[in-house]
Amino acid sequence: MSIVLHRFALSHFSEKTRVCLDFKRLDYSVVQHQQGAGQLGLWRLSGQRKVPVIEHDGAVIHDSTAIALHLDHAFPDGPALLPRELRARRAVLELEDRLDAELGPHVPVITFDHIQRDPEVRALSLRALLPSSPVTRAALGLSAVASRPAMWMPSTRARVDAAYAQVRATLAHCVERLADAPYLTGDTPTLADLAAVGLSFNLRYPRSAHLAEPGLAGRGVPELVNDPTLSRFFQWRDEVYARFLK
């Protein structure tokens, strides 16, 4: 049975699941939900309001790690997300958990800051999030502009600065790992690599057939993508997309 992926247009955890589906060479379709009212459909489907969610063979699974484990179990003949050897498997899951914890909550903060500061990215992001609601997009765009001064309040700025510091440190750790091997845990790509690729989705939008707004492709957060100490990470991420992903 075909797999259905339920996502938000710019959700990095949804992209983490989508790249797992691509890596395992699985057929799937994408259903896009809008945050807010659109989350009612997710609740009815899965009993909770977060994405990603997949439907597969009568099962409904949410949480990107749970989905990855399900895919490896349900499709053992395709490329493996996790190694079979117990110690190697534990190392991959520990790194994936670290990436979830360090990129998961901080990338959205950086994304919002980027949207606030770049009017072109703001317009394209709103078009991705609300493709059929130009009036609502315009209203939200004006609201974003009006709220921009609040981003410079000391407490808010401290949170944004902490997010940049954490994400920069995590990407630098990935760069250190890539100095010794082609992938984060060795010679073969695993779930840890796909987590790093998917969770950095909003830091520079990939050229992907599944990008909700094609105009976002290649646009990124200047403070990170133009940092020469992190260039290896984004180069490597582009190579993973080109080799394994759609």
Buried (B, 14 or more C-beta within 10 A) or exposed (E): EEBBBBBBBBBBBBBBBBBBBBBBEBEBEBBBBBBEEBBEBBEEBBEEBBBBBBBBEEEEBBBBBEBBBBBBEBBEEEBBBBBEEEEBBEBBBEBBBBBBEBBBEBBBBBBBBBBBEBEEBBBBBBBBBBBEBEEEBEEBBEEBEEEBEEBEEEEBEEBBEEBBEBBBEBBBBBBEBBEEEEBBBBEBBBBBBBBBBBBBBBBBBBEBEBBBBEBBEEBBBEBBBEBEEBEBBBEBBBEBBEEBBE
